[in-house]
Amino acid sequence: MTSQPQQGKKDSKAQQYGVTPQSQDFNDWYNEVVRKADLADHSPVAGAMVVRPYGTALWERIQRDLDDRFKATGHHNLLFPTLIPMDFILREADHVEGFAPELFTVNKIGTEELSEPYVMRPTSETIIGHMWSGWLNSYRDLPFLHNQWGSVFRAELRTKPFLRTSEFYWQEGHTAHASEAEARAEVRQQLDEYHAFCRDVLALPVVRGEKTASERFAGAENTYSIEGMMRDGKALQSGTSHYLGQNFSRAFGVKFQNSEQREEFAYTTSWGLSSRIIGAIIMTHGDDAGLILPPRIAPVQAVIVPVGRKEDFGAMAAEARKLAAELQAQGIRVKVDDREGLTNGFKYNDWELKGVPVRIELGPRDLEAGQLVIKSRTAADKETLGRAEAVAGLPARLEAIQAWLYDRARDFLLSNTVTADSYEEFKAAIEAGKWVRAFHCGDPESERAIKEDTKATARNVPLDGSEFFAEPEEGVCVHTGRPAAYGKRVLFGRQY
Amino acid sequence: MTSQPQQGKKDSKAQQYGVTPQSQDFNDWYNEVVRKADLADHSPVAGAMVVRPYGTALWERIQRDLDDRFKATGHHNLLFPTLIPMDFILREADHVEGFAPELFTVNKIGTEELSEPYVMRPTSETIIGHMWSGWLNSYRDLPFLHNQWGSVFRAELRTKPFLRTSEFYWQEGHTAHASEAEARAEVRQQLDEYHAFCRDVLALPVVRGEKTASERFAGAENTYSIEGMMRDGKALQSGTSHYLGQNFSRAFGVKFQNSEQREEFAYTTSWGLSSRIIGAIIMTHGDDAGLILPPRIAPVQAVIVPVGRKEDFGAMAAEARKLAAELQAQGIRVKVDDREGLTNGFKYNDWELKGVPVRIELGPRDLEAGQLVIKSRTAADKETLGRAEAVAGLPARLEAIQAWLYDRARDFLLSNTVTADSYEEFKAAIEAGKWVRAFHCGDPESERAIKEDTKATARNVPLDGSEFFAEPEEGVCVHTGRPAAYGKRVLFGRQY
């Protein structure tokens, strides 16, 4: 994996628009949307991407919303070093096994070769555990409710922007508690927070569940995830929350005097959501015209395109800016596309590709007639409405688009998930790009065999409280015929 | 420089308060304030710090304010990789000379030794130049107005939290323009933005000026800085803005077709402000009781301490929360200190140490009398005011504290800057901890000799428009007797 300079091709304007249809090649469609919608580009650093202005604006909105949620439940942000002493990683046995093949190692500073190398953090449990051991005395100091925004480093050979890159952006929450029950409640609370954020802000239906043993985080006692279904039927793990028990607190001496004056190791958790959620937004909502952004997260909710002959353009652009000010006063994020020298059609395609929820066209005849031409990104046709009505109705229109996107994604998820009671049914459904609900014995060897056969993995075991697939049920394993574990069907699917 | 585990000592509550007076040991004072006010801690990674919740909250407020300013002038954020191919750094001759001794080198990923190593970015001109070369075609694509928030890595042997750490947090703006004039205007605009932010938000008087040749950024044609005076008389470079000419665009092929259809290299700039600004806040405003935070940046502007006997405490805490809600409704950032088992005196000291601008005490007698006891962090005594008057007057009180802090810092800067016309005067003033305004010939050798003699360096040559020290004047060099350069006195001082 060496440095391979790669970068966005210099497209001519004529080539720049239009993307491969999803049905023709979903992978090409994805890569083209990412690049042409100005979300991200390749970089000359093995496996790392550059997040461009529109992608960064989207990530910043995600950050802001999540950060407000974390703070509302008492969490604090901190900044820990990017580097971690190599020997820290070695201290938790499962952790090192999980991460060793992916580590970036620093062994020289200036001209000095380091006898004790550092690694670029793949995740920060170890160094945070070390710091906590110095900050913690008594149960009165607990809980520690910490979070960090930053990037982490895990070598990837086959990369794809947002989904799988060697450096990616995320938040990692780390908390320490005086009891197991409190720590477990935190793990669930944060999983539920991710779920609510996905549902309410990103219009993403996700299944909350527990990972099987073979899919657990390296060093966790329990790992929980939210899983979303992309439009090609694959699953995308969109956030995880881990109960770490006392594994890391033992490895790093994170102990406290409990209320009975006895020394005890803290009960810790970690939870993370990363920039791959942008991949989930793209692949859940997008269509053959490009991206579709849910209005609540869209950096631009409405774009106004002044139209008309060249000699009217200046006046129309001025009118568009007036209209923009009215919409901004309603709290709408709006942009005027007053670029000159581009056709209207080019601009319409451009904003559709970028997934802006609503486009408003304003020309001389509209101005005269006191009307606006409105096109929702999710509708087939334009509408012509009285200006006052259009302006007053815009917030409701945005909310309707938000709801429509969620409903469509939920229906897609439900209609592409099937129940299988034989391995033949199971394989056929996976081959057809479905998710499968099936009983499983819980044996990691069987999961491995299923993966080899079908490329499908156990996504999770839906939790009580999940609105999807959480019914308790007993049966026999679809693969081994042994009694099923978990008291529920397990969700299987191919994954990103 | 190997891994040396170090961390905050576990102080008992009794030891935790009180800091060394500034006059006794300014360095100890600083380190104790940083640690005891919960701003930052040492880390087990050579030269890197951990920024704790209060320090991170302060940095986030700084980020938010600056980010809004950058966006208001049309800048976009992007995210570039943390790693840079080593050969990029080698491509700009001055750049590599400046940064080579400080680089963190990655030469292993997983188990694979890299034939072409990466460095952890010391700054991102090189990789951004490389990406721009792929994005730029025509003058119509310009300007590129980019910014990145993140951390950078420059090895430091002697570290001090916020001021000098091997990893530090910053923003780096990078812009590319179609003409030198436009690029130079950007350089000045961003310097002026830093100045306005320091003056208006952080209550920091700073001198805008140009660096002498020997203090320029590695690869720049001109470097401009803002310089603040700390309470020990030393200067702190608090932000820089660089005109890079075509140096980086030539090295990375950042070229475009200009409006006359000819190919031209872009004119680029970069500008940065880092977490060391937190050091400037601490050392400009702090006193022997600890930190003093300017109200406009303080994460907590007012703390309410419910007081009274144990049996009244619950009721008083409830009243404090009511009062807090009233203040919040006025837009004030307020916290109720309802911790139990701590003395009032302990709490007062704690919040003074943390520099909260206003403390409000609320006890049963105050409640009965409809009054509040108020203590401004910058005043010697408490005041007792009618509740309504106190609440209504709080915004104005905070603004008055803000203005008082700026005025005090400005008076300190002015009264500790002297004019010297002989080298004897010069040396005596520097030895006395002053800044010196003196004529200088511009010879880097002379600057080096002055530094060796006095530990003072040329801070900058104040710019026209700087409210401090910008008068044009002619004279002879205080060190060599040769004709002075610059047409102005140069500002000299010892520096952080």
Boltz contact constraints between the chains, C-beta under 6 A:
constraints:
  - contact:
      token1: [A, 1]
      token2: [B, 109]
      max_distance: 6.0
  - contact:
      token1: [A, 2]
      token2: [B, 116]
      max_distance: 6.0
  - contact:
      token1: [A, 3]
      token2: [B, 85]
      max_distance: 6.0
  - contact:
      token1: [A, 3]
      token2: [B, 116]
      max_distance: 6.0
  - contact:
      token1: [A, 7]
      token2: [B, 134]
      max_distance: 6.0
  - contact:
      token1: [A, 8]
      token2: [B, 134]
      max_distance: 6.0
  - contact:
      token1: [A, 10]
      token2: [B, 137]
      max_distance: 6.0
  - contact:
      token1: [A, 43]
      token2: [B, 81]
      max_distance: 6.0
  - contact:
      token1: [A, 44]
      token2: [B, 85]
      max_distance: 6.0
  - contact:
      token1: [A, 44]
      token2: [B, 130]
      max_distance: 6.0
  - contact:
      token1: [A, 45]
      token2: [B, 81]
      max_distance: 6.0
  - contact:
      token1: [A, 45]
      token2: [B, 83]
      max_distance: 6.0
  - contact:
      token1: [A, 48]
      token2: [B, 81]
      max_distance: 6.0
  - contact:
      token1: [A, 50]
      token2: [B, 80]
      max_distance: 6.0
  - contact:
      token1: [A, 50]
      token2: [B, 131]
      max_distance: 6.0
  - contact:
      token1: [A, 51]
      token2: [B, 79]
      max_distance: 6.0
  - contact:
      token1: [A, 52]
      token2: [B, 78]
      max_distance: 6.0
  - contact:
      token1: [A, 53]
      token2: [B, 76]
      max_distance: 6.0
  - contact:
      token1: [A, 53]
      token2: [B, 78]
      max_distance: 6.0
  - contact:
      token1: [A, 56]
      token2: [B, 77]
      max_distance: 6.0
  - contact:
      token1: [A, 56]
      token2: [B, 78]
      max_distance: 6.0
  - contact:
      token1: [A, 56]
      token2: [B, 79]
      max_distance: 6.0
  - contact:
      token1: [A, 76]
      token2: [B, 53]
      max_distance: 6.0
  - contact:
      token1: [A, 77]
      token2: [B, 56]
      max_distance: 6.0
  - contact:
      token1: [A, 78]
      token2: [B, 52]
      max_distance: 6.0
  - contact:
      token1: [A, 78]
      token2: [B, 53]
      max_distance: 6.0
  - contact:
      token1: [A, 78]
      token2: [B, 56]
      max_distance: 6.0
  - contact:
      token1: [A, 79]
      token2: [B, 51]
      max_distance: 6.0
  - contact:
      token1: [A, 79]
      token2: [B, 56]
      max_distance: 6.0
  - contact:
      token1: [A, 80]
      token2: [B, 50]
      max_distance: 6.0
  - contact:
      token1: [A, 81]
      token2: [B, 43]
      max_distance: 6.0
  - contact:
      token1: [A, 81]
      token2: [B, 45]
      max_distance: 6.0
  - contact:
      token1: [A, 81]
      token2: [B, 48]
      max_distance: 6.0
  - contact:
      token1: [A, 81]
      token2: [B, 167]
      max_distance: 6.0
  - contact:
      token1: [A, 82]
      token2: [B, 167]
      max_distance: 6.0
  - contact:
      token1: [A, 83]
      token2: [B, 45]
      max_distance: 6.0
  - contact:
      token1: [A, 85]
      token2: [B, 3]
      max_distance: 6.0
  - contact:
      token1: [A, 85]
      token2: [B, 44]
      max_distance: 6.0
  - contact:
      token1: [A, 101]
      token2: [B, 110]
      max_distance: 6.0
  - contact:
      token1: [A, 104]
      token2: [B, 106]
      max_distance: 6.0
  - contact:
      token1: [A, 104]
      token2: [B, 109]
      max_distance: 6.0
  - contact:
      token1: [A, 105]
      token2: [B, 108]
      max_distance: 6.0
  - contact:
      token1: [A, 106]
      token2: [B, 104]
      max_distance: 6.0
  - contact:
      token1: [A, 106]
      token2: [B, 106]
      max_distance: 6.0
  - contact:
      token1: [A, 108]
      token2: [B, 105]
      max_distance: 6.0
  - contact:
      token1: [A, 109]
      token2: [B, 1]
      max_distance: 6.0
  - contact:
      token1: [A, 109]
      token2: [B, 104]
      max_distance: 6.0
  - contact:
      token1: [A, 109]
      token2: [B, 155]
      max_distance: 6.0
  - contact:
      token1: [A, 110]
      token2: [B, 101]
      max_distance: 6.0
  - contact:
      token1: [A, 110]
      token2: [B, 155]
      max_distance: 6.0
  - contact:
      token1: [A, 116]
      token2: [B, 2]
      max_distance: 6.0
  - contact:
      token1: [A, 116]
      token2: [B, 3]
      max_distance: 6.0
  - contact:
      token1: [A, 130]
      token2: [B, 44]
      max_distance: 6.0
  - contact:
      token1: [A, 131]
      token2: [B, 50]
      max_distance: 6.0
  - contact:
      token1: [A, 134]
      token2: [B, 7]
      max_distance: 6.0
  - contact:
      token1: [A, 134]
      token2: [B, 8]
      max_distance: 6.0
  - contact:
      token1: [A, 137]
      token2: [B, 10]
      max_distance: 6.0
  - contact:
      token1: [A, 155]
      token2: [B, 109]
      max_distance: 6.0
  - contact:
      token1: [A, 155]
      token2: [B, 110]
      max_distance: 6.0
  - contact:
      token1: [A, 167]
      token2: [B, 81]
      max_distance: 6.0
  - contact:
      token1: [A, 167]
      token2: [B, 82]
      max_distance: 6.0
